Amino acid sequence: MEAQDILYIQPANRFYRLWRKSRTRFVFAIVIIIIFVKLLLSLDNHSTTDGESINKNTSGRTKLSETATKSNSKYCAEIPIPHQFWAIESNQPAFVDISHAGNVNIGESVCVRVVVPPKTLHASAIGDNPQFAPFPSAPWDSILMDLVGNNTGIYVPVRLQPAADIRNSVHESVHIYEADVVMRDVDFFTPQGYIEYRDAMWNPLDTTPAQPLAMEQIVTSSDMVVNVVDVKKTNIYSLSRYLDLPLCTESDVDGRWVNVADLPFDPSVVPERDDYNRVWLPYTCRLRRISYSEFTQCLIDQYPRLHWYGDSNFRRALRKFVTLGQWCSKPEEMNTSTCLCNDNTEVTEHYNINFRDTTIDMNPVTGGFEPTGNLSAPSAMPSDKARINAFRWGGLTTRNDPPWESYFEKNITEHYGVPDVVIIGLINWDAAYSSYEFFVSQVSRLIDRVASSYPDSTEIIIRNGQHYCCTYDSDAYWSRKFSHLRVRYFSQYLIDMFKQRFGGSRTVRLWDVETIGERRSIEARQFVKKCSANHARAEIIEVENQVLMNSMCNSNADP
């Protein structure tokens, strides 16, 4: 034995004798060893790139364990997507992942993700001549998703976008979609949703008709519940504080549909309820109930000339204005076909609904009627009325007869006078009949026409398309290509381009009717199955009009 070996053995023997003297020390050492071994095993189990552990639940879907999904961040951009999500095998069910399921304070956001594993490709979606394709930066899959309040019945849409990863552009890949959703109502919210279409079948190309929905329920585990709490008792969105909010002066504010039974105030001070006994309440401002006589007087005082371009949805809104709210206002009328959907054959004494170019003079006592005399002279308009020049068109499609540009070719302001406001309603026909590329080209032409026809003093209000979901148009004659993603992407492009062109030189507003429809319950949205034209029913038209009237007339109103 070497001398150096003796030097090591002797201290070790002394330590051994001392260690044996205490049973307590022995037990303590065993505990330390067990903890150390468990730590090693834990590190081994979490040895993947992002440190996630994968579990299989009873539904067969893959999800992150609780320790892996929790993060200090609540925004999708700051929460890494687990690598295992991208490696999920084909034909597994789609599922929801909410990284901060649990308690969330009022006004905070949660990151909602939906993971869609690939399935066997549809034959029509592959090959050299595909019948379907997404827009640039749009998703392959169309998903309808909401966070639903268990007690309030409030629906919060989850507007999913493809996560920023190149794999989302690959057709055959797993697709991951995400959205940051701001929570403003105290309640337990659970995700509910389904896949409408895969393989870009939500966007038929060329003459391909709209396709039947291939609905797939999205798996949601019981732990994916968002509990919105008001810890500091300072909820600025509380219904008890609603009447303290400033009056709404914009027409694109977010809100929710609240059951009348939950209101802590008289519902007559806000716009009328819908057919589900709910009222539309914005989060950051207050809507008051404005009479149509008051609105007409507001037009006379502030906006005596209006040019209004729109389709049949615009016609239905205009019926309310010209009749001072009397159209479809009686309870016994509300379930008639006219009030529910189709008014295209209903004649009115106020103006000829079949004219593509109509002049209507508005009076706060009698309503709106077509005037007589020289209508082409701008100076001919009486001082005690507001004048609406209404131009009916089918969006920017090729179905217009005459073409939509013909309105601008006759020097529209010289013929009708310079308006204070121009309201432009589009999208419904465009999303139904036009390709996205054609729509983009026509929007550019429209903006040029507006810029050259109207001075900077003319305010522009853009009305977007009606929300569409839950079905497809099977009408062989009309063959509309409606889908909720087509409506959304067309609408967003339109308002973005107008604001980009005119935002610095003139006022451009959005009259957001899409959000009003999108935030209704899924049961209420099913009504479209009874109205293939996707017209809003009379109760919803009333709410949409109130949003516009408040935005135009509240700046000078008493608080």
C-alpha positions as CSV (number, residue, x, y, z in Angstrom):
1,M,0.0,0.0,0.0
2,E,1.3,3.4,-1.0
3,A,1.8,6.1,1.7
4,Q,-0.6,8.4,-0.1
5,D,-3.3,5.7,0.2
6,I,-2.8,5.6,4.0
7,L,-3.2,9.4,4.2
8,Y,-6.7,9.1,2.5
9,I,-7.8,6.0,4.5
10,Q,-7.1,7.4,8.0
11,P,-9.3,10.5,7.8
12,A,-12.0,8.4,6.2
13,N,-11.9,6.0,9.0
14,R,-12.2,8.8,11.6
15,F,-15.2,10.3,9.7
16,Y,-16.8,6.8,9.6
17,R,-16.5,6.3,13.4
18,L,-17.9,9.7,14.1
19,W,-20.7,9.3,11.7
20,R,-21.8,6.0,13.2
21,K,-22.1,7.6,16.7
22,S,-25.4,9.3,15.7
23,R,-28.5,7.6,14.3
24,T,-30.0,10.9,13.6
25,R,-27.2,11.8,11.2
26,F,-27.6,8.6,9.5
27,V,-31.3,9.2,8.8
28,F,-30.6,12.8,7.7
29,A,-28.0,11.5,5.2
30,I,-30.5,9.0,3.7
31,V,-33.1,11.8,3.2
32,I,-30.5,14.0,1.4
33,I,-29.7,11.1,-0.9
34,I,-33.3,10.5,-1.7
35,I,-33.9,14.2,-2.5
36,F,-30.8,14.2,-4.7
37,V,-32.0,11.1,-6.7
38,K,-35.4,12.7,-7.2
39,L,-33.8,15.8,-8.5
40,L,-31.8,13.9,-11.0
41,L,-34.9,12.0,-12.2
42,S,-36.8,15.3,-12.6
43,L,-34.0,16.8,-14.7
44,D,-34.1,13.7,-16.9
45,N,-37.8,13.9,-17.4
46,H,-37.5,17.6,-18.4
47,S,-34.6,17.2,-20.7
48,T,-36.4,18.4,-23.9
49,T,-35.3,21.7,-25.5
50,D,-37.9,23.9,-23.8
51,G,-38.1,21.9,-20.6
52,E,-41.7,20.7,-21.1
53,S,-43.2,17.4,-19.9
54,I,-45.9,15.8,-22.0
55,N,-48.9,14.0,-20.7
56,K,-51.7,12.2,-22.4
57,N,-55.2,12.8,-21.0
58,T,-58.2,10.6,-21.4
59,S,-59.3,12.3,-24.6
60,G,-56.1,11.3,-26.4
61,R,-54.9,14.8,-26.9
62,T,-51.4,16.0,-25.9
63,K,-51.1,18.8,-23.4
64,L,-48.4,20.4,-21.2
65,S,-48.3,19.6,-17.6
66,E,-49.2,22.4,-15.1
67,T,-45.6,23.0,-14.3
68,A,-44.7,23.5,-17.9
69,T,-47.6,25.8,-18.9
70,K,-47.2,28.3,-16.1
71,S,-45.1,31.4,-16.9
72,N,-44.5,34.8,-15.5
73,S,-45.8,36.3,-18.8
74,K,-49.4,36.4,-20.1
75,Y,-48.8,37.6,-23.7
76,C,-48.5,35.0,-26.4
77,A,-45.4,36.7,-27.9
78,E,-43.6,36.1,-24.6
79,I,-44.7,32.5,-24.0
80,P,-42.7,30.0,-26.0
81,I,-44.6,27.4,-27.9
82,P,-43.6,24.0,-26.6
83,H,-41.7,22.0,-29.2
84,Q,-43.8,18.9,-28.6
85,F,-46.8,20.7,-30.0
86,W,-45.1,20.8,-33.4
87,A,-44.4,17.1,-33.2
88,I,-47.9,15.8,-32.6
89,E,-48.9,13.0,-34.9
90,S,-51.4,13.3,-37.7
91,N,-55.1,12.7,-37.1
92,Q,-55.0,13.7,-33.4
93,P,-57.9,16.0,-32.3
94,A,-57.3,19.7,-32.1
95,F,-57.1,21.2,-28.6
96,V,-56.9,24.4,-26.6
97,D,-54.0,25.5,-24.4
98,I,-54.3,28.5,-22.1
99,S,-51.1,29.1,-20.3
100,H,-52.6,31.2,-17.6
101,A,-55.7,29.2,-16.9
102,G,-56.7,30.0,-13.4
103,N,-57.2,33.4,-11.7
104,V,-56.9,36.5,-13.9
105,N,-57.4,40.0,-12.8
106,I,-59.8,42.4,-14.4
107,G,-58.3,44.0,-17.5
108,E,-55.5,41.5,-17.9
109,S,-55.2,39.3,-21.0
110,V,-54.7,35.6,-21.4
111,C,-52.9,33.8,-24.2
112,V,-55.3,31.3,-25.9
113,R,-53.7,28.8,-28.3
114,V,-55.3,26.2,-30.5
115,V,-53.2,23.4,-31.8
116,V,-54.4,21.7,-35.0
117,P,-52.6,18.5,-35.9
118,P,-52.7,17.6,-39.6
119,K,-55.2,15.2,-41.2
120,T,-55.2,13.4,-44.5
121,L,-55.4,16.1,-47.2
122,H,-58.6,16.6,-49.1
123,A,-58.0,15.7,-52.8
124,S,-59.5,19.0,-53.9
125,A,-57.0,20.9,-51.8
126,I,-53.9,19.5,-53.4
127,G,-52.4,19.2,-56.9
128,D,-51.5,21.6,-59.6
129,N,-54.8,23.4,-59.7
130,P,-56.1,23.8,-56.2
131,Q,-59.7,24.9,-55.6
132,F,-58.9,26.5,-52.3
133,A,-56.1,28.7,-50.9
134,P,-55.7,31.1,-47.9
135,F,-55.1,34.8,-48.3
136,P,-51.5,36.0,-47.7
137,S,-50.7,35.6,-43.9
138,A,-54.2,34.0,-43.4
139,P,-54.6,30.6,-41.8
140,W,-55.2,27.3,-43.5
141,D,-57.8,26.4,-40.9
142,S,-61.0,28.4,-40.0
143,I,-61.7,28.2,-36.3
144,L,-64.6,29.7,-34.4
145,M,-63.6,30.1,-30.7
146,D,-65.1,32.0,-27.8
147,L,-64.5,32.3,-24.0
148,V,-68.0,31.9,-22.5
149,G,-68.9,33.2,-19.0
150,N,-70.5,30.4,-17.0
151,N,-72.7,32.7,-14.9
152,T,-73.1,35.8,-17.1
153,G,-73.4,34.1,-20.5
154,I,-71.1,36.7,-21.9
155,Y,-69.2,35.6,-25.1
156,V,-65.7,36.9,-25.6
157,P,-64.5,36.1,-29.2
158,V,-61.0,34.6,-29.6
159,R,-59.7,36.1,-32.9
160,L,-57.0,33.5,-33.6
161,Q,-54.1,34.3,-35.8
162,P,-51.3,31.9,-37.0
163,A,-48.4,32.0,-34.5
164,A,-45.2,33.6,-35.9
165,D,-43.6,30.4,-37.1
166,I,-42.8,29.3,-40.7
167,R,-44.3,25.9,-40.0
168,N,-47.8,27.5,-40.0
169,S,-47.4,28.3,-43.7
170,V,-46.7,24.6,-44.5
171,H,-49.9,22.9,-45.5
172,E,-49.1,19.5,-44.1
173,S,-47.7,20.8,-40.8
174,V,-49.2,21.1,-37.4
175,H,-50.8,24.5,-37.3
176,I,-50.8,26.6,-34.1
177,Y,-53.0,29.6,-33.7
178,E,-53.0,32.2,-30.9
179,A,-54.7,35.3,-29.5
180,D,-54.3,37.6,-26.6
181,V,-57.7,38.0,-25.1
182,V,-58.4,40.9,-22.6
183,M,-60.8,39.8,-19.8
184,R,-63.1,42.5,-18.5
185,D,-66.0,40.7,-16.8
186,V,-65.9,38.9,-13.5
187,D,-66.9,35.2,-14.1
188,F,-65.6,31.8,-14.9
189,F,-64.8,31.6,-18.6
190,T,-64.5,28.3,-20.5
191,P,-63.3,28.0,-24.1
192,Q,-65.8,26.7,-26.6
193,G,-65.2,26.3,-30.3
194,Y,-64.8,24.2,-33.4
195,I,-62.9,24.0,-36.6
196,E,-65.2,25.1,-39.5
197,Y,-62.8,24.2,-42.3
198,R,-59.4,22.8,-42.9
199,D,-57.2,23.1,-46.0
200,A,-58.3,26.7,-46.7
201,M,-61.8,25.4,-47.7
202,W,-63.2,28.6,-46.1
203,N,-61.9,30.5,-49.2
204,P,-63.1,28.9,-52.5
205,L,-61.3,30.1,-55.6
206,D,-62.7,31.1,-59.0
207,T,-66.1,29.4,-59.6
208,T,-65.8,26.9,-56.8
209,P,-68.9,27.3,-54.6
210,A,-69.0,27.6,-50.8
211,Q,-68.4,24.2,-49.1
212,P,-70.4,22.5,-46.4
213,L,-68.9,23.0,-43.0
214,A,-66.7,20.1,-41.9
215,M,-67.1,20.9,-38.2
216,E,-64.7,19.4,-35.7
217,Q,-65.1,20.0,-32.0
218,I,-62.0,21.4,-30.3
219,V,-61.0,19.4,-27.2
220,T,-61.0,21.4,-24.0
221,S,-59.8,19.9,-20.7
222,S,-61.5,20.7,-17.4
223,D,-58.5,22.7,-16.2
224,M,-58.7,25.2,-19.1
225,V,-60.9,27.6,-17.1
226,V,-60.2,31.3,-16.8
227,N,-61.4,32.7,-13.4
228,V,-61.6,36.5,-13.8
229,V,-61.5,38.2,-10.4
230,D,-61.6,41.8,-9.1
231,V,-59.0,41.5,-6.4
232,K,-58.7,45.2,-5.7
233,K,-62.4,46.0,-6.1
234,T,-61.6,48.7,-8.6
235,N,-63.3,47.2,-11.7
236,I,-63.7,50.0,-14.1
237,Y,-65.9,47.8,-16.3
238,S,-68.4,46.9,-13.5
239,L,-72.0,47.3,-14.5
240,S,-72.5,49.3,-11.3
241,R,-70.3,52.0,-12.8
242,Y,-71.6,51.9,-16.3
243,L,-73.7,55.0,-16.0
244,D,-70.6,56.9,-14.8
245,L,-68.7,56.3,-18.1
246,P,-68.4,59.1,-20.6
247,L,-70.8,59.0,-23.6
248,C,-69.6,57.1,-26.6
249,T,-68.2,59.3,-29.5
250,E,-66.7,56.5,-31.6
251,S,-68.5,53.8,-33.5
252,D,-66.0,50.9,-33.1
253,V,-65.8,50.4,-29.3
254,D,-65.7,46.9,-27.9
255,G,-68.5,45.7,-25.7
256,R,-70.6,42.8,-24.5
257,W,-74.2,41.6,-24.5
258,V,-75.6,41.7,-20.9
259,N,-78.7,40.0,-19.7
260,V,-81.3,42.7,-18.7
261,A,-81.9,40.8,-15.5
262,D,-78.2,41.5,-14.5
263,L,-78.5,45.3,-15.0
264,P,-78.3,47.4,-11.8
265,F,-80.1,50.3,-13.6
266,D,-83.2,51.0,-15.7
267,P,-82.6,49.4,-19.1
268,S,-84.6,52.2,-20.8
269,V,-81.5,54.5,-20.6
270,V,-79.5,52.3,-23.0
271,P,-80.4,51.0,-26.5
272,E,-83.2,48.4,-26.7
273,R,-82.7,44.7,-26.0
274,D,-82.2,42.0,-28.6
275,D,-84.4,38.9,-29.1
276,Y,-82.4,37.1,-26.3
277,N,-83.3,39.8,-23.7
278,R,-79.7,41.2,-23.8
279,V,-78.5,44.8,-24.2
280,W,-75.2,45.9,-25.9
281,L,-73.0,47.7,-23.5
282,P,-69.5,49.0,-24.5
283,Y,-66.7,48.6,-22.0
284,T,-65.1,52.1,-22.1
285,C,-68.0,54.4,-22.9
286,R,-71.8,54.7,-22.4
287,L,-74.5,54.4,-25.1
288,R,-77.6,56.4,-24.5
289,R,-80.9,55.7,-26.2
290,I,-81.3,58.4,-28.9
291,S,-84.6,59.0,-30.6
292,Y,-84.6,59.2,-34.4
293,S,-86.2,62.6,-34.2
294,E,-83.2,63.8,-32.0
295,F,-80.8,62.2,-34.5
296,T,-82.5,63.9,-37.4
297,Q,-82.1,67.3,-35.6
298,C,-78.5,66.4,-35.0
299,L,-78.0,65.9,-38.7
300,I,-79.6,69.2,-39.5
301,D,-77.4,71.0,-37.0
302,Q,-74.1,69.2,-37.6
303,Y,-74.2,67.0,-40.8
304,P,-76.9,68.5,-43.1
305,R,-75.5,66.6,-46.2
306,L,-74.7,62.9,-46.3
307,H,-73.7,60.6,-49.1
308,W,-74.4,57.0,-48.2
309,Y,-73.2,54.0,-50.3
310,G,-74.4,50.5,-49.3
311,D,-76.2,47.3,-50.0
312,S,-79.4,45.7,-48.7
313,N,-78.1,45.9,-45.1
314,F,-77.8,49.7,-45.6
315,R,-81.4,49.7,-47.0
316,R,-82.7,48.0,-43.8
317,A,-80.9,50.5,-41.6
318,L,-82.2,53.4,-43.7
319,R,-85.8,52.2,-43.2
320,K,-85.4,52.9,-39.5
321,F,-84.0,56.4,-40.1
322,V,-86.7,57.6,-42.6
323,T,-89.6,56.2,-40.5
324,L,-88.1,57.8,-37.3
325,G,-87.7,54.3,-35.9
326,Q,-91.3,53.1,-36.6
327,W,-90.3,50.4,-39.1
328,C,-90.3,47.0,-37.4
329,S,-90.9,48.5,-33.9
330,K,-94.1,46.8,-32.8
331,P,-93.8,43.5,-30.9
332,E,-96.3,41.8,-33.2
333,E,-94.1,42.7,-36.2
334,M,-90.8,41.4,-35.0
335,N,-91.2,37.8,-36.2
336,T,-92.4,38.7,-39.7
337,S,-90.2,37.8,-42.6
338,T,-89.6,41.5,-43.3
339,C,-88.3,42.2,-39.8
340,L,-86.3,39.0,-39.6
341,C,-84.6,38.9,-42.9
342,N,-86.1,39.9,-46.3
343,D,-87.6,43.3,-46.9
344,N,-86.7,43.5,-50.6
345,T,-90.4,43.4,-51.7
346,E,-91.8,45.8,-49.1
347,V,-92.8,49.1,-50.6
348,T,-92.4,52.3,-48.5
349,E,-94.0,55.7,-49.1
350,H,-90.7,57.4,-48.0
351,Y,-88.6,56.6,-51.1
352,N,-88.3,54.1,-53.9
353,I,-86.1,51.2,-52.7
354,N,-85.5,50.0,-56.2
355,F,-83.7,53.2,-57.3
356,R,-80.0,53.0,-57.3
357,D,-79.7,56.8,-56.7
358,T,-82.1,58.3,-54.3
359,T,-82.4,61.7,-52.6
360,I,-84.1,61.8,-49.1
361,D,-84.8,64.9,-47.1
362,M,-85.0,64.3,-43.4
363,N,-87.3,66.2,-41.0
364,P,-87.4,65.5,-37.2
365,V,-91.3,65.5,-37.3
366,T,-92.3,63.7,-40.4
367,G,-89.2,61.6,-41.2
368,G,-87.5,61.2,-44.5
369,F,-89.2,61.6,-48.0
370,E,-88.0,62.1,-51.5
371,P,-88.2,65.9,-52.3
372,T,-89.6,67.4,-55.4
373,G,-88.1,70.1,-57.6
374,N,-84.6,70.7,-58.8
375,L,-82.5,68.0,-57.0
376,S,-79.3,68.5,-58.9
377,A,-78.7,72.0,-57.7
378,P,-76.7,71.9,-54.4
379,S,-78.3,75.2,-53.3
380,A,-81.8,73.8,-53.7
381,M,-81.7,71.9,-50.3
382,P,-84.0,73.5,-47.7
383,S,-82.3,74.8,-44.6
384,D,-84.7,73.1,-42.1
385,K,-83.9,69.5,-43.3
386,A,-80.9,67.2,-43.7
387,R,-80.4,65.6,-47.1
388,I,-79.2,62.0,-47.6
389,N,-78.1,61.0,-51.1
390,A,-78.4,57.2,-51.0
391,F,-76.5,55.1,-53.6
392,R,-77.3,51.4,-53.7
393,W,-74.5,49.1,-54.8
394,G,-73.5,45.5,-54.5
395,G,-70.1,46.2,-53.0
396,L,-67.2,46.7,-55.4
397,T,-68.2,43.6,-57.4
398,T,-68.8,43.1,-61.1
399,R,-72.5,42.5,-60.3
400,N,-73.2,46.3,-60.2
401,D,-75.3,47.6,-63.0
402,P,-74.2,50.3,-63.7
403,P,-70.6,49.8,-62.5
404,W,-70.0,51.2,-59.0
405,E,-67.5,53.8,-60.5
406,S,-70.2,55.4,-62.5
407,Y,-71.4,57.3,-59.4
408,F,-68.1,59.2,-59.4
409,E,-67.8,59.8,-63.1
410,K,-70.5,62.5,-63.1
411,N,-68.7,64.9,-60.7
412,I,-70.7,63.8,-57.7
413,T,-70.1,66.9,-55.5
414,E,-71.1,69.2,-58.3
415,H,-74.3,67.2,-58.9
416,Y,-75.2,66.6,-55.2
417,G,-73.3,69.1,-53.3
418,V,-70.3,68.6,-50.9
419,P,-71.3,66.3,-48.0
420,D,-70.3,66.7,-44.4
421,V,-70.1,62.9,-44.1
422,V,-69.7,60.0,-46.5
423,I,-70.8,56.6,-45.2
424,I,-69.4,53.6,-47.2
425,G,-70.9,50.2,-46.6
426,L,-69.0,47.3,-48.2
427,I,-67.9,43.7,-47.6
428,N,-71.1,41.7,-47.6
429,W,-71.3,41.4,-51.4
430,D,-67.5,41.5,-51.8
431,A,-66.9,38.6,-49.4
432,A,-69.8,36.7,-51.1
433,Y,-68.7,37.1,-54.7
434,S,-65.2,38.5,-55.2
435,S,-61.7,37.1,-54.9
436,Y,-59.5,38.7,-52.4
437,E,-57.1,39.9,-55.1
438,F,-59.9,41.5,-57.1
439,F,-61.3,43.2,-53.9
440,V,-57.8,44.6,-53.1
441,S,-57.6,46.1,-56.6
442,Q,-61.1,47.7,-56.4
443,V,-60.4,49.2,-52.9
444,S,-57.4,51.0,-54.4
445,R,-59.6,52.4,-57.2
446,L,-62.3,53.4,-54.7
447,I,-59.8,55.3,-52.5
448,D,-58.6,57.2,-55.5
449,R,-62.1,58.1,-56.4
450,V,-62.9,59.3,-52.9
451,A,-59.7,61.3,-52.7
452,S,-60.4,63.1,-56.0
453,S,-64.2,63.5,-55.4
454,Y,-64.4,64.7,-51.8
455,P,-62.5,67.5,-50.0
456,D,-60.6,66.8,-46.8
457,S,-63.4,68.5,-44.8
458,T,-65.7,65.5,-45.6
459,E,-65.6,62.9,-42.8
460,I,-65.6,59.2,-43.9
461,I,-67.4,56.5,-42.1
462,I,-66.7,52.9,-43.1
463,R,-69.3,50.3,-42.3
464,N,-67.8,46.8,-42.3
465,G,-69.6,43.5,-43.1
466,Q,-72.1,41.6,-41.0
467,H,-70.5,38.8,-38.9
468,Y,-71.1,35.4,-40.5
469,C,-70.7,32.0,-38.9
470,C,-72.1,28.6,-38.2
471,T,-73.3,27.6,-41.7
472,Y,-72.6,28.1,-45.4
473,D,-74.8,29.4,-48.2
474,S,-76.3,26.4,-50.1
475,D,-78.5,28.5,-52.3
476,A,-77.7,27.4,-55.8
477,Y,-78.9,30.6,-57.4
478,W,-76.9,33.1,-55.2
479,S,-74.0,30.8,-54.4
480,R,-72.5,33.2,-51.9
481,K,-69.0,32.4,-50.6
482,F,-69.6,33.7,-47.1
483,S,-67.3,32.6,-44.3
484,H,-66.4,34.4,-41.1
485,L,-62.7,34.6,-42.1
486,R,-63.5,36.1,-45.5
487,V,-65.7,38.8,-43.9
488,R,-63.1,39.5,-41.3
489,Y,-60.1,39.8,-43.7
490,F,-62.0,41.8,-46.2
491,S,-63.2,44.2,-43.5
492,Q,-59.8,44.7,-41.9
493,Y,-58.1,45.3,-45.2
494,L,-60.7,48.0,-46.2
495,I,-60.4,50.0,-43.0
496,D,-56.6,49.7,-42.9
497,M,-56.3,51.0,-46.4
498,F,-58.6,54.0,-45.8
499,K,-56.9,55.0,-42.6
500,Q,-53.5,54.6,-44.2
501,R,-54.5,56.8,-47.1
502,F,-56.5,59.4,-45.2
503,G,-55.7,59.1,-41.5
504,G,-53.5,62.1,-41.5
505,S,-55.6,64.4,-43.6
506,R,-59.2,63.7,-42.7
507,T,-61.4,61.9,-40.2
508,V,-61.9,58.2,-41.0
509,R,-64.1,56.2,-38.6
510,L,-65.2,52.5,-38.5
511,W,-68.9,51.7,-38.0
512,D,-68.2,48.3,-36.5
513,V,-71.3,46.1,-37.0
514,E,-69.2,42.9,-37.3
515,T,-68.2,43.0,-33.6
516,I,-71.8,43.5,-32.4
517,G,-72.8,40.3,-34.2
518,E,-69.7,38.4,-33.3
519,R,-70.2,38.9,-29.6
520,R,-73.7,37.4,-29.5
521,S,-74.1,33.9,-28.1
522,I,-73.5,31.0,-30.5
523,E,-77.3,30.2,-30.3
524,A,-78.1,33.8,-31.4
525,R,-75.6,33.6,-34.2
526,Q,-77.3,30.4,-35.5
527,F,-80.1,32.7,-36.8
528,V,-78.2,33.1,-40.1
529,K,-79.4,29.6,-41.0
530,K,-82.8,31.1,-41.4
531,C,-81.6,34.0,-43.4
532,S,-79.2,33.1,-46.2
533,A,-78.7,36.7,-47.2
534,N,-77.1,37.3,-43.7
535,H,-79.3,40.3,-43.0
536,A,-79.4,41.5,-39.4
537,R,-82.8,41.2,-37.8
538,A,-84.6,44.4,-36.8
539,E,-83.6,44.3,-33.1
540,I,-79.9,44.2,-34.1
541,I,-80.3,46.9,-36.7
542,E,-81.7,49.1,-34.0
543,V,-78.5,48.5,-31.9
544,E,-76.2,49.1,-34.9
545,N,-78.0,52.4,-35.7
546,Q,-77.8,53.5,-32.0
547,V,-74.0,53.0,-32.2
548,L,-73.8,55.2,-35.2
549,M,-76.1,57.9,-33.8
550,N,-74.2,58.1,-30.5
551,S,-70.9,58.4,-32.3
552,M,-72.2,61.3,-34.5
553,C,-74.2,63.2,-31.9
554,N,-72.7,62.8,-28.4
555,S,-69.9,65.3,-28.8
556,N,-72.3,68.1,-28.1
557,A,-74.7,66.2,-25.9
558,D,-75.1,66.7,-22.1
559,P,-73.3,64.0,-20.2
